[in-house]
Amino acid sequence: MTGEHPALALRGLAKRFDSKVAVAGVDLDVPTGSFYGLLGPNGAGKTTTLSMAVGLLRPDAGSARVLGHDVWADPVHAKQLLGVMPDGVRLFDRLTGAELLAYHGLLRGMDPTVVDQRAAELLDVLALGDAGRTLVVDYSAGMKKKIGLACALLHGPRLLVLDEPFEAVDPVSAALIRDILQRYVAGGGTVVFSSHVMEVVERLCSHVAILAAGTIKRVGTLDEVRGDRALEEVFVEVVGGRTATGEELAWLSR
Amino acid sequence: MAVPVNAAASSGAPVRRVSPRHFVRLKLRVMGNNFRGQGWRIALFVVGVLVGLWFAGTAFLLLAAPGLADNTEFAGLTAAFAGGLIVLGWLFLPLVFFGVDETLDPARFALLPLRRRTLVSGMFLAALIGVPAIATFLGTGGIVVSAALLGGAGAAAAQAVGIVAGLLLCVAVSRAVTSAFATLLRSRRVRDLAAVLLAVLAALLGPLQIAVMSAVNNADWQRLSGVARVIGWTPLAAPYTVGMDVVEGRAWAVPLKLAITAVTIAALLAWWSRSLESAMVGTAATGRVRPEAGLPGQPVARLFPRGTRWLSRDRYGALVARELRYWWRDTRRRASLITFAVVGIFVPVMANVGGKGLMDGQNDFDASPTLVGLSMLFVGMLAALSLANQFGFDGSAYAANVIAGVPGKVELRARLVAYSIYIVPLLVAISIVLGLFLREPAWIGVAAGTLFAAYGAGLAITLFVSVFGAYALPETSNPFAMNSGAGMARSLLSLLAMVGAGAAAMPMVIATALLGEVWFWLALPVGLAYGVGAAALGTYLAGDVLDRRMPELLQTVTPRR
């Protein structure tokens, strides 16, 4: 059954906050086994789109399906297949790393012995074992991303949705996260992540979608989207950034 | 190509002084923006204003009455005692009930090149903008009327200065104490000290109340006037008694008393300024270095606190274990636990023992099982009220439970059980302490039964409040911080819930009043069954609602940035 359905299918997702339209109808098909980058400038609606896709934010219109299960109509099945790392969302950070993993595992209805075994392994691989009894609230930014990733991976989801996984992460931790994600995709998993760091997307992704002002502007495989240009060039052109002429802000130079 | 910038233009750019007025405008703007497009917030705020005006009007009339009745002696008494009560209210109410309005979070100013003096005076002035402060100012206006009627323009002018000074004192005291208390609680090591501090402060109310009671009982005006005179020379009532000093021909006391007030305000602001600094820079690192444990154990075993072997190692058990840890590790929750422990012991003891007139040994106002029941009703409801914003405590971390799809009933039941593990032993202790204190061990059953009934009924109602009336708490280290200018309206919702819970548990008190000795035996089992039943019903009904509202609830408790 996983063969016939895309890992994630969004249809006409829309959301407005008060008078501001955050997402204006997003359609997206994420093929199973792909490494999918969702690109967009700040405020483009990436977080809002992903929140609606995983069941954290109720859309005004549209639907989201995870491997054929509707996230809003059949949340139990959809959420079992889904691992999520939201951005800017606090973890239950007054627990230690090990406690947090145990909490997430049991919350997902896993067997305690399996939780123990996987949690220990994840802490070891992500180099968080040394943190010992430090509470997650006292972790560095990179460590927080890593423990968030571990929480999302613990129950062995088929689809991993990550919001800004490389934001404020040091190069060593970023390399580790990249490595784990590549292994996960190689093992048949699907990853969707949002970012505005072009190099990371160019290096990792098989597919790319560019989101701006609440709608998808470009979508396809990495090669389709960038053609023979650099991804950054395409991105800036699509999003409509301006280039400085050098006349303004003259007082900055002395 | 860049226009060369000469040194004079860059360094000589006029640096304008930041006046406290900017802070006031900032606060008004923040309050205004909070209302934008939120009809219910405006409605709640209007209700808050009306209640504030009602209190102010009542106080105004009470304080102006002695002047209208032309009773100089009584005017002196009311000014001293009411002034003292108002200042004490500003000292304790923010700690116990309402929280302090932290619309302007000091941490946001950390990077701006502001001198601490500017910051403190600005924050202080901004703190004056608010319903409670304005209501206090209007209410105390009654003293000015009294002074004017009794002593003419001079007394009125002195008193007008006095009530302004008094208002400054009130705001300063509430800011300094909550801020210092927050700093204290942030550090794990001094949390016990903080508990003791609050207990001592609360205990100060006891002797005062007993003194007042005995004085009223004896109707010994001479003695009462003596007490009032003493209070008038303390910072508690100094600013509120200057008008009467003029009336009674002690004009020389006015500058002295205003000086006392000014010195107190200055000291409080200095104190506040110190804890403000630590609130500005000390939020990131709490300096909590804990020794590595010799034997960490497996992750699941580490999640469950000691003494919870009986908890199943599944979703429900994990929720309970996490909540148990959080009631202790989260400063906001810990603050509310500690405050309840102190208030829960002191309020009933004072309400019942004070009535017994321990001081003069006269028993003209006996404690009765009914009175005990009423005070227990209050304490039980207060205990349940701590859960009114339980999801707000979690903030955006609640997303984990939404993603995992935790059923509402399991979620709520786990939260109730975890909280009750802390509260039920406290409730038992309160009833035993009270029974022994009153030397009426037979009443322990009635007290405990009423407590459980009120606690259970309170939980049932509070669960709905927590699902429908949740709000985001600011991400600061101050456990007493409330977010918007609508803090008072939030408290009103809680008070409404208390009234509902009180009505639901009232049969226990009525039974105590009507039935005789039989009830002493029946009260505990009946109350326990009633409380457990009410809580179970509340969990069942509110759980259904929660199932449908989980994403919406997450939105309301996520702080907006």
Contacts between the chains, C-beta under 8 A, distances in Angstrom:
chain1	res1	chain2	res2	distance
A	18	B	36	8.0
A	18	B	37	5.0
A	19	B	37	7.6
A	54	B	403	6.5
A	55	B	402	6.8
A	55	B	403	6.9
A	55	B	405	7.7
A	55	B	551	6.9
A	56	B	399	5.8
A	56	B	402	5.8
A	56	B	403	6.8
A	56	B	551	6.1
A	56	B	554	6.3
A	57	B	551	5.7
A	57	B	554	7.9
A	57	B	555	7.0
A	58	B	551	4.7
A	58	B	552	6.8
A	75	B	405	5.4
A	76	B	405	5.9
A	79	B	403	6.5
A	79	B	404	6.8
A	79	B	405	4.6
A	82	B	403	7.5
A	84	B	403	5.0
A	86	B	396	7.9
A	86	B	399	5.6
A	86	B	403	7.9
A	88	B	396	7.4
A	88	B	561	7.7
A	89	B	396	4.4
A	89	B	397	7.1
A	89	B	399	4.8
A	89	B	558	7.7
A	90	B	395	5.8
A	90	B	396	5.1
A	90	B	397	4.4
A	91	B	397	5.9
A	91	B	400	6.9
A	92	B	322	6.2
A	92	B	326	7.5
A	92	B	394	7.5
A	92	B	397	4.8
A	92	B	400	6.2
A	93	B	397	6.9
A	94	B	325	6.9
A	94	B	326	6.0
A	94	B	329	4.1
A	94	B	330	5.6
A	95	B	303	7.3
A	95	B	322	6.8
A	95	B	325	6.3
A	95	B	329	7.9
A	96	B	302	7.0
A	98	B	296	7.0
A	98	B	299	4.1
A	98	B	302	5.2
A	98	B	303	7.7
A	99	B	299	6.9
A	99	B	302	5.4
A	99	B	303	4.4
A	99	B	322	7.9
A	99	B	325	7.2
A	101	B	299	5.4
A	102	B	299	4.0
A	102	B	300	4.4
A	102	B	302	6.7
A	102	B	303	4.0
A	102	B	318	7.1
A	103	B	303	5.7
A	103	B	318	5.1
A	103	B	321	7.5
A	103	B	322	5.2
A	103	B	400	7.9
A	104	B	400	6.7
A	104	B	404	7.3
A	105	B	299	7.8
A	105	B	300	7.5
A	106	B	300	7.0
A	106	B	303	7.6
A	106	B	313	6.7
A	106	B	314	6.0
A	106	B	315	5.7
A	106	B	317	6.8
A	106	B	318	3.5
A	107	B	315	5.6
A	107	B	318	5.6
A	107	B	319	7.3
A	107	B	400	7.1
A	107	B	401	6.9
A	107	B	404	4.3
A	107	B	406	6.5
A	108	B	315	8.0
A	108	B	404	5.7
A	109	B	314	7.2
A	109	B	315	5.8
A	112	B	300	4.7
A	112	B	313	4.3
A	115	B	299	6.6
A	115	B	300	5.5
A	116	B	298	4.2
A	116	B	299	5.5
A	116	B	300	5.4
A	116	B	301	7.9
A	119	B	299	4.1
A	119	B	300	7.8
A	120	B	298	7.3
A	120	B	299	6.6
A	123	B	299	7.9
A	132	B	292	5.1
A	132	B	293	7.4
A	132	B	296	6.7
A	133	B	290	5.4
A	133	B	292	6.6
A	133	B	293	6.0
A	133	B	296	7.3
A	134	B	290	7.6
A	135	B	288	7.5
A	135	B	329	7.3
A	138	B	285	7.9
A	138	B	286	7.3
A	138	B	288	6.8
A	151	B	400	7.4
A	246	B	1	6.2
A	246	B	2	7.5
A	247	B	1	7.8
A	250	B	2	4.7
A	250	B	3	4.7
A	250	B	5	7.6
A	251	B	3	7.8
A	251	B	5	5.4
A	251	B	9	7.9
A	251	B	10	7.3
A	252	B	2	7.9
A	253	B	2	4.4
A	253	B	5	7.5
A	254	B	4	7.4
A	254	B	5	4.9
A	254	B	10	6.8
